[in-house]
Structure formats: C-alpha cells, structure tokens
Amino acid sequence: MSGRPVVKKVTAMFFNLLFYLRKRVPLHPVFGAVRKLGMRHVLAEWYYRKGLKKSYGGDYVSAISLYSAALDIDPAQAHAYFSRGLAKTRQGDHCGALDDYSRVIELIPDVSMAYNNRGLVRDRTGDTSGALSDFNKAIELDPANPSAYFNRGLIKTLSGIDALALANIIQAARLGNRDAVAWLRDHGYSWQYDCN
C-alpha cells in the first residue's frame, strides 16, 4: 500500500511534464509511446479534467484546446466531445458545437442531454425542425428531462401559444425547471395549472 502514493505522484509528475512540453516540442513520439504502454485513456482523462477546470474558470479557449488534446489521444471519449460542445457554444461556435454533440450521439445514442443541447444549437442556427426533432428524442430517452420539455415548449410557441406549447412548459415547471416557472409567471400562467 505504501507504494501507491509514490505511483500517483510519479504519474502526476509525468502528466504535468507532458502538459508543459506540449506547448514547446512536438509530442507525437511521446503520445505513441503512451499508446503502446496502454496509458492512452489515462492521459486523455488527464487532459479532459484540465479542460473542465478551465471551463469552470470561464477560460473556454484553453478548455477547448485541452478537450481537443484529450480527443486526439482517445477519440472515443464522448464526455470530452460533450464538454467541448458546451465550451464551443459559450464561445459562439455553433457549427463546432453541433459537430461535437452529433459525435456524442454517434458514440452513445441514448444521452438525452446531448440531444437537448444539439437542439438548442440547431435552434440558434435557425433549424427549428431539427431542434424540435432533437427535443422530442431527448424526451423519449428521458421523460424526466425538464430542459427538453421547456425547450420543446418554446419552439412550439414560435407559431403561437397553444395547448401543446403550454403543456410542455408546464411539465418542465413540474419537473423543477426554474426558467419554465419564470416563463409561465411572466406570461400570466400558474405553473400548477393542469392542461390534462
């Protein structure tokens, strides 16, 4: 057991050295060695976690770079695509975010939030039918996803506030979506109103 902290410390030092060197020298030979040693997933996860820290700090440019580094090493990391999609959305790179969310869906087709977020990006780029399709799929995969109900309701309000739009927004409020509660209050509806 006493050797475990030493291994963790050496591993951390190795990854810190790689991160430092990444900016200064080509690391393709190092990455090749890491792949051969079977540390690919560990190294990719390390870059991913560094990216999360940058995202939490609002440094989306650095976060995107770190997520991309993780994906260069291990392109099957769906969570890195998802997080990079979030960061790209925050940066206004809707096409890049759309590609990342689509990649998440290719890798793991039953992630409700990937469909929800792709729907939001599609809506922002003017593809309302694609957005509606994504929100429908998000709800199909997770009927307790309040964001998908709220977003689907908002899409439906584009053609006027009708019973279906209200039913979706009310369902989102019932599931705890604060934006839905605020929308209903601002439009003169009680979120406890039952459309059924």
ABEGO torsion letter per residue (X at the ends): XAAAAAAAAAAAAAAAAAAAAAAABBAAAAAAAAAAAGAAAAAAAAAAAAAAAAAAAGBAAAAAAAAAAAAAABAABAAAAAAAAAAAAAAGBAAAAAAAAAAAAAABAABAAAAAAAAAAAAAAGBAAAAAAAAAAAAAABAABAAAAAAAAAAAAAAEBBAAAAAAAAAAAAAGBAAAAAAAAAAGBBAABBAX
